[in-house]
Amino acid sequence: MSTINCSNKSFFEQLQWPETAFVRGHRRTGSDVQFIERTRQDAQQSMNKELQKLILTAPTSQQDLARTELDGFEQLFGRYLQETGPSVLWDKIKLLPEGRAKPYNDLARPETAKVKDLLDKLVVLKLNGGLGTSMGCKGPKSTISVRNELTFLDLTVQQIEHLNRTHGTDVPLVLMNSFNTDEDTLKVLQRYGKLQLQIHTFNQSRYPRINRESLLPIGNSFTSDNTESWYPPGHGDVYQSLVNSGLLKQFLESGKKYVFISNIDNLGATVDLNILNFLMEQEQPPEFVMEVTDKTRADVKGGTLVEYEGKLRLLEIAQVPKEHVDEFKSVSKFKIFNTNNLWISLDAIKRVTDDKSLHMEIIVNPKTLDNGVNVIQLETAVGAAIKSFEGAMGQYMIYVYGD
């Protein structure tokens, strides 16, 4: 089991001095800047060489996939090297103005005759990459029994099957697995073979853990059984991995319009016909809708929504300067909590991945492995992409609970 260690910084992070910093009694000079830039370039080139070696260790049939995944990692690593300083400037953060979140009670219920047509345009995607270790269990979190010996996955399948049977439709269930959960999940799925339900799976990317000192991968083989060398890079990877799987193209060609994304262990994240109807009824349909609720004292570390440079933005505690953490935790100031229930236009996902305009803040997750090696993981969060869906189509929040 890995333990989080936030006390140390990588060599490169120590080089990310603020513009006003003093070094040995003097301000940063041109030679300082050149040194930092050369260090960045060397780190990028060294990483590229190591990644090319890793790709060659993959079986021939998997090398294209390995190259695609590691290309994504290399782009993220390049951003990590370039994007110095805080990801947000606290003084630019604004509380959401009144009316920015649409109350759920204002949504109209669709006419019964329209429901099937609405559901025929929907895909349900569950984030299924996590293990149950935080709950004291082994294996995928989705296989933990939660009620009457039924697991999170059992109950999710029951929910979608009931939805389809009730309305005479065929909403597909999609699971984004990780290399940690895929094998066990596929075994469990065999028990649902007789159900009238489309179930699709795909794997999120597998990225190499980075040695905090050398800034190079700790693994030396793509096929290594040492899973400590690799990590799933957070659920922000869902957009590109959905494209890479071919499922996005398949769903668009079959007439699907929206995907409803949520965590597999959130059994309250069910298909809401009022929200779906709201999406379809707009003259200019929203590209991205996030379900939010009141922040409580039990949720003080959870992500909140703010306005930043005129756009909605997900603010996570990892982005908050230390001197403002208590302010961030205040339920009287930051009142909104992100449920991670998201409704996103499939066409918009295609656009932002095709034109590479998708942007999510990098979450640097430092860990100390069982063997004592200090590593960092570069991750992203699915909700952080909200600012990439903009323009006339816009973004919405729907207050699913609260005043």
PLY file of the C-alpha trace (Angstrom):
ply
format ascii 1.0
element vertex 403
property float x
property float y
property float z
element edge 402
property int vertex1
property int vertex2
end_header
0.00 0.00 0.00
1.28 3.46 -0.88
1.26 6.39 1.51
0.91 10.03 0.54
3.92 12.17 1.36
3.43 15.88 0.68
6.51 17.14 2.50
9.16 16.87 -0.22
9.40 18.52 -3.60
11.05 17.26 -6.76
14.27 18.86 -7.93
12.37 20.62 -10.68
9.71 21.94 -8.29
12.48 23.48 -6.22
13.62 25.32 -9.34
10.22 26.93 -9.83
11.07 30.10 -7.98
8.60 32.98 -8.01
9.58 35.97 -10.06
10.45 37.99 -6.94
12.54 35.29 -5.30
16.08 35.95 -4.12
18.82 33.40 -4.77
22.00 33.80 -2.74
21.19 37.43 -2.12
20.21 38.49 -5.62
17.14 38.53 -7.81
16.72 35.99 -10.55
19.09 36.85 -13.39
19.11 36.00 -17.06
21.48 33.13 -16.35
19.07 31.77 -13.73
16.26 31.76 -16.28
18.47 30.10 -18.88
19.50 27.44 -16.38
15.86 26.65 -15.56
14.94 26.50 -19.24
17.86 24.17 -20.04
16.84 21.98 -17.12
13.28 21.79 -18.46
14.50 20.89 -21.92
16.84 18.22 -20.56
14.04 16.72 -18.45
11.69 16.63 -21.45
14.29 15.04 -23.74
15.32 12.48 -21.12
11.68 11.55 -20.54
11.09 11.14 -24.29
14.03 8.73 -24.57
12.77 6.62 -21.66
9.22 6.52 -23.04
10.46 5.33 -26.43
12.29 2.49 -24.65
9.13 1.60 -22.73
7.05 1.45 -25.94
9.49 -1.08 -27.44
8.99 -3.39 -24.45
5.26 -3.73 -25.22
4.08 -6.70 -27.33
3.97 -5.79 -31.00
0.17 -5.95 -31.02
0.00 -3.41 -28.17
2.65 -0.94 -29.27
0.22 1.41 -31.03
-1.90 1.61 -27.88
1.20 2.06 -25.72
2.40 4.88 -27.97
-1.00 6.62 -27.85
-1.18 6.43 -24.05
2.42 7.50 -23.48
2.03 10.37 -25.95
-0.76 11.62 -23.69
1.47 11.21 -20.65
4.33 13.06 -22.32
2.06 16.02 -23.11
0.94 16.12 -19.46
4.56 15.91 -18.29
5.50 18.76 -20.64
2.77 20.91 -19.12
4.03 20.02 -15.64
7.47 21.31 -16.59
6.14 24.51 -18.15
3.26 25.54 -15.90
5.17 26.95 -12.95
3.51 28.61 -10.00
-0.06 28.18 -8.69
-2.79 27.05 -11.07
-5.09 29.77 -9.71
-4.47 33.24 -8.36
-6.58 33.60 -5.23
-7.39 37.26 -5.83
-8.98 36.37 -9.18
-11.42 33.88 -7.68
-14.99 35.14 -7.49
-17.99 33.62 -5.79
-20.74 32.56 -8.14
-23.32 35.28 -8.78
-26.97 34.68 -8.00
-28.71 32.67 -10.69
-25.54 30.95 -11.96
-26.86 27.61 -10.70
-30.28 26.58 -11.95
-32.53 25.16 -9.19
-33.62 21.61 -9.88
-37.21 22.43 -8.94
-37.37 24.83 -11.90
-36.93 21.96 -14.36
-39.97 20.68 -16.21
-40.83 17.00 -16.29
-41.03 15.62 -19.84
-44.25 14.35 -21.32
-44.52 10.58 -21.11
-44.66 10.26 -24.90
-41.25 11.96 -25.20
-39.33 9.92 -22.66
-38.25 7.08 -24.94
-36.97 9.52 -27.56
-34.96 11.36 -24.90
-33.42 8.18 -23.50
-32.53 6.93 -26.97
-30.01 9.79 -27.16
-28.28 9.00 -23.85
-25.24 6.99 -22.77
-24.51 6.26 -19.08
-20.83 6.06 -18.14
-19.56 4.99 -14.73
-16.04 5.71 -13.49
-14.82 2.28 -12.40
-11.07 2.68 -12.04
-10.76 2.72 -8.26
-9.89 -0.02 -5.81
-11.68 -0.56 -2.51
-8.56 -0.10 -0.37
-9.84 3.14 1.17
-12.84 1.14 2.44
-10.62 -1.63 3.79
-11.47 -4.00 0.93
-9.55 -5.73 -1.83
-10.35 -5.58 -5.54
-12.43 -3.02 -7.45
-14.57 -0.69 -5.36
-17.52 -1.60 -7.59
-17.46 -5.22 -6.37
-17.95 -4.32 -2.69
-21.25 -5.58 -1.28
-23.37 -2.71 -0.03
-26.91 -4.08 0.43
-28.38 -7.58 0.58
-25.07 -8.96 -0.77
-25.49 -6.79 -3.89
-22.46 -4.79 -5.02
-22.20 -1.26 -6.40
-21.96 -2.82 -9.86
-24.97 -5.12 -9.30
-27.13 -2.18 -8.23
-25.93 -0.01 -11.12
-26.82 -2.73 -13.63
-30.23 -3.15 -11.98
-30.87 0.59 -12.23
-30.12 0.78 -15.96
-31.97 -2.43 -16.77
-35.04 -1.14 -14.87
-34.83 2.17 -16.74
-34.74 0.40 -20.10
-37.51 -2.04 -19.24
-39.79 0.70 -17.89
-39.47 2.95 -20.94
-38.85 0.42 -23.71
-35.47 1.84 -24.57
-31.86 0.63 -24.74
-29.58 3.02 -22.83
-26.08 1.51 -22.87
-23.99 1.23 -19.70
-20.30 2.03 -20.16
-17.60 1.30 -17.57
-14.27 3.09 -17.61
-11.96 0.60 -15.92
-8.30 0.92 -15.03
-5.58 -1.72 -15.26
-6.25 -2.24 -11.53
-9.92 -3.13 -12.01
-10.36 -4.40 -15.57
-9.68 -8.12 -15.12
-11.87 -8.53 -12.04
-14.65 -6.41 -13.56
-14.76 -8.48 -16.76
-15.16 -11.64 -14.69
-18.10 -10.15 -12.79
-19.78 -8.95 -15.99
-20.20 -12.56 -17.14
-23.02 -12.98 -14.62
-25.11 -10.37 -16.48
-25.01 -12.18 -19.82
-28.74 -12.95 -19.89
-29.85 -9.40 -19.14
-31.24 -7.21 -21.90
-28.61 -4.54 -21.47
-25.71 -3.28 -23.54
-22.57 -3.11 -21.39
-19.38 -1.66 -22.85
-16.01 -1.35 -21.15
-12.81 0.45 -21.95
-9.63 1.12 -20.01
-8.33 4.48 -19.01
-4.69 5.15 -19.72
-1.80 3.62 -17.82
0.87 6.21 -17.01
4.35 5.63 -15.51
5.09 6.87 -12.01
7.89 9.41 -11.99
10.90 9.26 -9.69
10.76 12.53 -7.76
14.52 13.08 -7.95
15.40 12.02 -11.50
12.02 12.94 -13.08
12.17 9.68 -15.04
9.83 6.64 -15.03
10.58 4.14 -12.28
9.51 1.19 -14.46
11.55 -0.29 -17.29
8.98 -2.49 -19.03
5.48 -1.87 -20.36
4.57 -5.47 -19.54
6.04 -5.39 -16.06
4.05 -7.20 -13.40
5.23 -4.54 -10.95
2.05 -2.50 -10.79
3.75 0.01 -8.50
5.52 1.35 -11.58
2.23 2.51 -13.10
-0.90 4.42 -12.14
-4.29 5.40 -13.63
-4.11 9.19 -14.14
-7.39 10.24 -12.54
-10.86 10.38 -14.08
-9.99 13.43 -16.19
-8.54 10.85 -18.58
-12.09 9.78 -19.51
-12.37 12.16 -22.46
-9.33 11.01 -24.43
-9.69 7.36 -23.40
-13.30 7.34 -24.63
-12.02 8.62 -27.98
-9.15 6.11 -28.07
-11.55 3.22 -27.40
-13.59 3.98 -30.52
-16.78 4.13 -28.44
-17.27 7.88 -28.87
-17.38 7.48 -32.64
-19.71 4.49 -32.32
-22.17 6.34 -30.09
-22.22 9.44 -32.28
-22.87 7.34 -35.39
-25.80 5.65 -33.60
-27.43 9.02 -32.81
-26.42 9.45 -29.16
-26.19 13.06 -27.98
-25.23 13.09 -24.29
-23.25 11.04 -21.81
-24.10 11.01 -18.10
-20.88 10.45 -16.13
-20.70 9.60 -12.43
-18.73 7.58 -9.88
-19.59 3.88 -9.69
-19.96 4.09 -5.89
-22.52 6.91 -6.04
-25.80 5.01 -6.09
-27.71 8.29 -5.97
-26.32 9.19 -9.38
-29.26 7.95 -11.45
-30.60 9.07 -14.82
-32.83 12.07 -14.14
-35.46 12.61 -16.83
-35.99 16.25 -15.86
-32.32 17.08 -16.42
-32.23 15.13 -19.67
-35.33 16.93 -20.85
-33.74 20.29 -19.93
-30.71 19.45 -22.08
-32.79 18.52 -25.11
-35.31 21.36 -24.86
-32.86 24.25 -25.04
-32.65 26.22 -28.28
-28.89 26.19 -27.75
-28.29 22.98 -25.77
-25.68 23.19 -22.99
-22.46 21.32 -23.63
-21.65 20.64 -19.99
-23.93 20.38 -16.96
-22.66 19.65 -13.47
-24.99 18.58 -10.68
-24.14 20.46 -7.50
-25.50 20.58 -3.99
-24.98 22.41 -0.70
-21.55 22.07 0.80
-21.69 20.72 4.36
-19.12 20.34 7.11
-18.66 16.74 5.98
-17.63 17.97 2.52
-15.19 20.77 3.39
-12.33 19.18 1.44
-14.45 18.50 -1.65
-14.31 20.53 -4.86
-16.37 23.67 -5.22
-17.40 25.87 -8.14
-16.16 29.42 -8.60
-16.03 32.02 -11.33
-12.53 32.59 -12.65
-11.74 34.99 -15.49
-15.40 34.94 -16.53
-15.74 31.14 -16.67
-17.04 28.45 -14.36
-14.17 26.64 -12.77
-13.82 23.64 -10.47
-11.62 24.51 -7.50
-10.05 21.59 -5.63
-8.32 21.84 -2.27
-5.00 20.79 -3.85
-5.02 24.07 -5.84
-5.60 26.28 -2.81
-2.62 28.16 -1.30
-1.93 27.03 2.27
-2.82 30.42 3.72
-6.33 30.17 2.19
-7.20 26.53 3.03
-9.36 27.45 6.03
-11.19 29.99 3.87
-11.76 27.32 1.21
-13.24 24.99 3.84
-15.77 27.59 4.96
-19.29 26.40 4.19
-20.57 29.93 4.61
-18.35 31.32 1.85
-17.96 28.46 -0.62
-21.46 26.98 -0.47
-21.49 24.72 -3.52
-20.27 21.11 -3.64
-19.49 19.24 -6.85
-21.24 15.83 -6.89
-19.18 14.70 -9.92
-22.43 13.89 -11.73
-21.88 15.34 -15.19
-23.98 15.58 -18.35
-21.78 16.28 -21.37
-22.45 16.64 -25.09
-20.76 13.87 -27.09
-20.31 16.23 -30.04
-18.56 18.70 -27.74
-16.23 15.98 -26.40
-15.27 15.16 -29.98
-14.61 18.84 -30.73
-12.41 19.59 -27.72
-10.39 16.39 -28.16
-10.00 16.86 -31.92
-8.82 20.46 -31.65
-6.86 19.77 -28.43
-8.59 22.61 -26.58
-9.43 20.38 -23.60
-7.62 21.72 -20.53
-7.65 20.47 -16.95
-5.40 21.57 -14.12
-2.67 19.09 -13.25
-2.96 17.52 -9.81
0.53 16.57 -8.60
0.13 13.60 -6.29
3.34 12.74 -4.38
3.65 9.25 -2.89
6.21 7.11 -1.11
6.12 3.50 -2.28
6.61 0.47 -0.07
10.23 0.21 -1.20
10.88 3.77 -0.02
11.06 5.35 -3.48
9.52 8.83 -3.65
7.39 9.30 -6.77
4.93 11.75 -8.23
1.78 11.06 -10.21
0.34 13.62 -12.62
-3.46 13.41 -12.57
-6.52 15.33 -13.76
-10.15 15.54 -12.61
-13.09 15.09 -15.01
-15.01 18.10 -13.66
-12.06 20.43 -14.19
-12.78 20.34 -17.93
-15.86 22.50 -17.39
-13.98 25.61 -18.51
-13.17 23.98 -21.87
-16.85 23.89 -22.82
-17.67 27.49 -23.55
-19.15 29.92 -26.04
-22.82 30.22 -26.95
-23.58 26.67 -25.86
-22.17 27.40 -22.43
-22.01 25.58 -19.16
-24.67 25.01 -16.51
-24.88 23.89 -12.93
-28.08 22.35 -11.64
-28.72 22.55 -7.91
-29.99 19.03 -7.32
-30.43 19.58 -3.59
-30.55 22.71 -1.49
-32.47 25.95 -1.32
0 1
1 2
2 3
3 4
4 5
5 6
6 7
7 8
8 9
9 10
10 11
11 12
12 13
13 14
14 15
15 16
16 17
17 18
18 19
19 20
20 21
21 22
22 23
23 24
24 25
25 26
26 27
27 28
28 29
29 30
30 31
31 32
32 33
33 34
34 35
35 36
36 37
37 38
38 39
39 40
40 41
41 42
42 43
43 44
44 45
45 46
46 47
47 48
48 49
49 50
50 51
51 52
52 53
53 54
54 55
55 56
56 57
57 58
58 59
59 60
60 61
61 62
62 63
63 64
64 65
65 66
66 67
67 68
68 69
69 70
70 71
71 72
72 73
73 74
74 75
75 76
76 77
77 78
78 79
79 80
80 81
81 82
82 83
83 84
84 85
85 86
86 87
87 88
88 89
89 90
90 91
91 92
92 93
93 94
94 95
95 96
96 97
97 98
98 99
99 100
100 101
101 102
102 103
103 104
104 105
105 106
106 107
107 108
108 109
109 110
110 111
111 112
112 113
113 114
114 115
115 116
116 117
117 118
118 119
119 120
120 121
121 122
122 123
123 124
124 125
125 126
126 127
127 128
128 129
129 130
130 131
131 132
132 133
133 134
134 135
135 136
136 137
137 138
138 139
139 140
140 141
141 142
142 143
143 144
144 145
145 146
146 147
147 148
148 149
149 150
150 151
151 152
152 153
153 154
154 155
155 156
156 157
157 158
158 159
159 160
160 161
161 162
162 163
163 164
164 165
165 166
166 167
167 168
168 169
169 170
170 171
171 172
172 173
173 174
174 175
175 176
176 177
177 178
178 179
179 180
180 181
181 182
182 183
183 184
184 185
185 186
186 187
187 188
188 189
189 190
190 191
191 192
192 193
193 194
194 195
195 196
196 197
197 198
198 199
199 200
200 201
201 202
202 203
203 204
204 205
205 206
206 207
207 208
208 209
209 210
210 211
211 212
212 213
213 214
214 215
215 216
216 217
217 218
218 219
219 220
220 221
221 222
222 223
223 224
224 225
225 226
226 227
227 228
228 229
229 230
230 231
231 232
232 233
233 234
234 235
235 236
236 237
237 238
238 239
239 240
240 241
241 242
242 243
243 244
244 245
245 246
246 247
247 248
248 249
249 250
250 251
251 252
252 253
253 254
254 255
255 256
256 257
257 258
258 259
259 260
260 261
261 262
262 263
263 264
264 265
265 266
266 267
267 268
268 269
269 270
270 271
271 272
272 273
273 274
274 275
275 276
276 277
277 278
278 279
279 280
280 281
281 282
282 283
283 284
284 285
285 286
286 287
287 288
288 289
289 290
290 291
291 292
292 293
293 294
294 295
295 296
296 297
297 298
298 299
299 300
300 301
301 302
302 303
303 304
304 305
305 306
306 307
307 308
308 309
309 310
310 311
311 312
312 313
313 314
314 315
315 316
316 317
317 318
318 319
319 320
320 321
321 322
322 323
323 324
324 325
325 326
326 327
327 328
328 329
329 330
330 331
331 332
332 333
333 334
334 335
335 336
336 337
337 338
338 339
339 340
340 341
341 342
342 343
343 344
344 345
345 346
346 347
347 348
348 349
349 350
350 351
351 352
352 353
353 354
354 355
355 356
356 357
357 358
358 359
359 360
360 361
361 362
362 363
363 364
364 365
365 366
366 367
367 368
368 369
369 370
370 371
371 372
372 373
373 374
374 375
375 376
376 377
377 378
378 379
379 380
380 381
381 382
382 383
383 384
384 385
385 386
386 387
387 388
388 389
389 390
390 391
391 392
392 393
393 394
394 395
395 396
396 397
397 398
398 399
399 400
400 401
401 402
